[in-house]
Amino acid sequence: MPDAEKTGQRVLELDGVRTYYGNIEALKGVSFHIDRQEIIAILGSNGAGKTTCLSSIVGLTPPRSGRVVYEGADIRGRSTDSLVRDGLVMVPEGRRIFPALTVMENLRMGAYLRRDRQGIRDDLDYILSIFPILAARADQDGGTLSGGEQQMLAISRGLMGRPRMLLLDEPSLGLAPIVIRNIFDTIRKINLEQKTTILLVEQNANLALQVAHRAYIMTTGLITLTGTAEELMNDESVKKAYLGG
């Protein structure tokens, strides 16, 4: 299990969040919280509401009721770009890079709201040090990269926003095991070195619980179980449903 240096300060809290797609209630009163510098995993099967949680936080699918509190302020109704300015950045499922732009152009797009040129250069250097393959592909169009390289690029583009909190939606989806391990090692590295708080939505429960400090289990729009990563890895119901036990 990771050993985070935590301040105990609450970064994000969802309180009774209900989100709908038309008349279908996708989140049915979801409540959870994340403290500074934690890695929190949200686990569950397809259709459980995991991605809707992230979309509700950043305003892509606005909740109909409940509170979403980030760094002490209710952010419901805020625009997504204003949240990025405040350090809340989401890396969506399916990577969604700009395929016709080069790797370097994609990375610079991640910093489009920033004006600190030296900071941008420093962050580029850091990102290319943790993903050296992107340095080798700097002038290559994003759409020509492998799936794993595109995922590295998507995470790196998110980091170029210099997030205080990073939301990752299914970063392992469709990737080879060796690439997945690299991605998860990098998630731990970002958390430790950059002090970034991370909310991780993931179907690969084994790997998610290896990097997370705590986790929430979602079932059909509800949080049904929570605990430390170690507690959930030893929970018989979690083993049976998600860990192949």
C-alpha positions as CSV (number, residue, x, y, z in Angstrom):
1,M,0.0,0.0,0.0
2,P,1.2,3.5,-0.7
3,D,2.3,5.7,2.3
4,A,1.0,9.2,1.6
5,E,2.1,12.3,3.4
6,K,-1.4,13.7,4.2
7,T,-2.4,17.0,5.7
8,G,-6.0,15.8,6.5
9,Q,-7.4,18.8,4.7
10,R,-10.5,17.9,2.7
11,V,-10.2,18.7,-1.0
12,L,-13.4,17.3,-2.5
13,E,-16.7,16.3,-1.0
14,L,-19.9,15.0,-2.7
15,D,-23.0,15.2,-0.5
16,G,-26.2,13.6,-1.7
17,V,-25.5,14.0,-5.4
18,R,-28.2,13.0,-7.8
19,T,-27.6,13.0,-11.5
20,Y,-29.9,12.1,-14.3
21,Y,-29.8,11.2,-18.0
22,G,-33.3,12.3,-19.0
23,N,-35.6,10.6,-16.6
24,I,-33.0,7.9,-15.7
25,E,-31.4,8.5,-12.3
26,A,-27.7,7.6,-12.7
27,L,-26.5,8.8,-9.3
28,K,-28.9,8.2,-6.4
29,G,-27.6,10.3,-3.6
30,V,-23.8,9.7,-3.8
31,S,-21.7,11.0,-0.9
32,F,-17.9,10.6,-0.5
33,H,-14.8,12.7,0.2
34,I,-11.2,13.0,-0.6
35,D,-8.4,14.5,1.5
36,R,-5.4,16.3,0.2
37,Q,-2.7,14.0,-1.3
38,E,-4.9,10.9,-1.2
39,I,-5.4,8.5,-4.1
40,I,-9.0,7.4,-4.0
41,A,-10.4,4.7,-6.2
42,I,-14.0,4.3,-7.3
43,L,-14.6,0.7,-8.3
44,G,-17.6,-1.0,-9.8
45,S,-18.9,-2.8,-12.8
46,N,-20.0,-1.2,-16.1
47,G,-23.1,1.0,-15.6
48,A,-22.5,1.4,-11.8
49,G,-22.2,5.2,-12.2
50,K,-18.4,5.7,-11.9
51,T,-17.9,7.9,-14.9
52,T,-21.0,9.8,-14.1
53,C,-19.4,10.7,-10.8
54,L,-16.5,12.3,-12.5
55,S,-18.7,14.0,-15.1
56,S,-20.9,15.4,-12.3
57,I,-17.8,16.8,-10.4
58,V,-16.5,18.7,-13.4
59,G,-19.9,19.8,-14.7
60,L,-20.1,17.8,-17.9
61,T,-23.2,16.1,-16.6
62,P,-24.5,18.6,-14.0
63,P,-26.2,17.1,-10.9
64,R,-29.8,17.8,-10.4
65,S,-29.4,18.0,-6.6
66,G,-26.8,17.6,-3.8
67,R,-23.5,19.4,-3.3
68,V,-20.1,19.1,-5.0
69,V,-17.6,21.0,-2.8
70,Y,-14.0,21.6,-4.0
71,E,-11.5,23.3,-1.7
72,G,-14.4,24.6,0.5
73,A,-16.6,26.0,-2.3
74,D,-19.7,24.5,-3.9
75,I,-18.8,24.2,-7.6
76,R,-22.1,23.1,-9.0
77,G,-22.9,25.2,-12.0
78,R,-19.2,26.3,-12.6
79,S,-17.8,26.0,-16.1
80,T,-15.3,23.2,-16.7
81,D,-12.6,25.6,-17.9
82,S,-13.0,27.7,-14.7
83,L,-12.4,24.5,-12.7
84,V,-9.3,23.7,-14.7
85,R,-8.0,27.2,-13.7
86,D,-8.6,26.3,-10.1
87,G,-6.6,23.1,-10.4
88,L,-9.3,20.5,-11.0
89,V,-8.5,18.5,-14.1
90,M,-10.1,15.4,-15.6
91,V,-8.5,12.9,-18.0
92,P,-11.5,11.3,-19.7
93,E,-12.1,7.7,-20.7
94,G,-11.0,6.8,-24.2
95,R,-8.0,9.2,-24.1
96,R,-9.5,11.8,-26.5
97,I,-6.3,13.4,-27.6
98,F,-6.1,15.6,-30.6
99,P,-5.1,13.1,-33.3
100,A,-4.1,15.6,-35.9
101,L,-1.8,17.5,-33.6
102,T,1.7,16.5,-32.7
103,V,2.6,15.1,-29.3
104,M,4.1,18.5,-28.3
105,E,1.1,20.4,-29.6
106,N,-1.2,18.2,-27.5
107,L,0.9,18.8,-24.4
108,R,0.9,22.6,-25.0
109,M,-2.9,22.4,-25.4
110,G,-3.0,21.1,-21.8
111,A,-1.4,24.4,-20.7
112,Y,-3.7,26.7,-22.7
113,L,-5.0,28.5,-19.6
114,R,-1.5,29.1,-18.2
115,R,0.7,32.2,-18.6
116,D,3.7,31.1,-16.6
117,R,6.2,30.3,-19.4
118,Q,9.0,29.0,-17.2
119,G,6.6,26.8,-15.2
120,I,5.2,25.4,-18.5
121,R,8.8,24.6,-19.6
122,D,9.6,23.0,-16.2
123,D,6.4,20.9,-16.4
124,L,7.2,19.8,-19.9
125,D,10.7,18.7,-18.8
126,Y,9.2,16.7,-15.9
127,I,6.5,15.0,-18.0
128,L,9.0,14.0,-20.7
129,S,11.2,12.6,-17.9
130,I,8.5,10.3,-16.6
131,F,7.2,9.4,-20.1
132,P,10.4,9.4,-22.2
133,I,8.6,7.8,-25.2
134,L,6.7,11.0,-25.6
135,A,10.0,12.9,-26.0
136,A,10.9,10.5,-28.8
137,R,7.5,11.0,-30.4
138,A,7.4,14.8,-29.9
139,D,6.9,15.7,-33.6
140,Q,4.6,12.7,-34.3
141,D,0.9,13.2,-34.8
142,G,-1.1,11.9,-31.7
143,G,-3.3,9.8,-33.8
144,T,-0.4,7.6,-35.0
145,L,0.6,6.6,-31.4
146,S,-0.1,3.2,-29.9
147,G,-3.0,3.0,-27.4
148,G,-0.6,3.0,-24.5
149,E,1.3,6.0,-25.8
150,Q,-2.0,7.8,-26.4
151,Q,-2.9,7.1,-22.7
152,M,0.4,8.5,-21.6
153,L,-0.2,11.6,-23.7
154,A,-3.7,12.1,-22.3
155,I,-2.4,11.9,-18.7
156,S,0.5,14.2,-19.6
157,R,-1.8,16.7,-21.2
158,G,-3.9,16.7,-18.0
159,L,-0.7,17.3,-16.0
160,M,0.2,20.3,-18.1
161,G,-2.8,22.1,-16.4
162,R,-0.8,21.8,-13.2
163,P,-3.7,20.1,-11.3
164,R,-4.0,20.1,-7.6
165,M,-6.5,17.3,-8.1
166,L,-6.5,14.9,-11.0
167,L,-9.5,12.8,-12.1
168,L,-8.6,9.7,-14.1
169,D,-11.3,7.8,-15.9
170,E,-10.4,4.1,-16.7
171,P,-6.7,4.7,-17.5
172,S,-6.1,1.0,-18.0
173,L,-8.9,0.5,-20.6
174,G,-7.8,-1.5,-23.6
175,L,-4.1,-1.5,-22.7
176,A,-1.5,-4.3,-22.5
177,P,-0.5,-5.5,-19.0
178,I,3.0,-4.1,-19.2
179,V,1.7,-0.7,-20.2
180,I,-1.0,-0.7,-17.5
181,R,1.8,-1.4,-14.9
182,N,3.7,1.6,-16.2
183,I,0.7,3.8,-16.1
184,F,-0.1,2.9,-12.5
185,D,3.5,3.3,-11.4
186,T,3.3,6.8,-12.9
187,I,0.1,7.5,-11.0
188,R,1.8,6.7,-7.7
189,K,4.8,8.8,-8.8
190,I,2.7,11.8,-9.6
191,N,1.0,11.5,-6.2
192,L,4.2,11.3,-4.3
193,E,6.4,13.7,-6.2
194,Q,3.8,16.4,-7.2
195,K,1.6,16.0,-4.1
196,T,-1.3,15.7,-6.5
197,T,-4.6,14.4,-5.1
198,I,-6.0,11.7,-7.4
199,L,-9.5,10.3,-7.9
200,L,-9.2,7.1,-10.0
201,V,-12.2,5.4,-11.6
202,E,-11.1,1.9,-12.6
203,Q,-12.4,-1.6,-13.4
204,N,-9.0,-3.2,-12.7
205,A,-9.6,-3.4,-9.0
206,N,-6.4,-5.3,-8.2
207,L,-4.2,-2.6,-9.5
208,A,-6.4,0.3,-8.3
209,L,-6.2,-1.0,-4.7
210,Q,-2.5,-1.4,-5.0
211,V,-2.0,2.3,-5.5
212,A,-5.0,3.7,-3.7
213,H,-5.2,4.7,0.0
214,R,-9.0,4.3,0.2
215,A,-11.7,3.1,-2.2
216,Y,-15.4,3.3,-2.7
217,I,-17.5,0.5,-4.3
218,M,-20.4,1.7,-6.5
219,T,-23.4,-0.4,-7.5
220,T,-26.2,1.0,-9.7
221,G,-25.7,4.6,-8.7
222,L,-25.0,4.1,-5.0
223,I,-21.9,3.8,-2.8
224,T,-22.3,0.4,-1.3
225,L,-19.0,-0.2,0.5
226,T,-16.0,1.9,1.5
227,G,-12.7,1.3,3.4
228,T,-9.0,1.5,3.1
229,A,-7.4,-0.3,0.2
230,E,-6.1,-3.0,2.5
231,E,-9.5,-3.5,4.1
232,L,-11.2,-3.9,0.7
233,M,-8.5,-6.3,-0.6
234,N,-9.3,-8.5,2.3
235,D,-13.0,-8.2,2.2
236,E,-14.6,-11.5,1.0
237,S,-17.4,-9.9,-1.0
238,V,-14.9,-7.6,-2.8
239,K,-12.6,-10.6,-3.5
240,K,-15.4,-12.5,-5.0
241,A,-16.9,-9.7,-7.1
242,Y,-13.8,-7.8,-8.2
243,L,-10.6,-9.6,-7.4
244,G,-11.2,-13.0,-8.8
245,G,-11.3,-14.6,-5.4
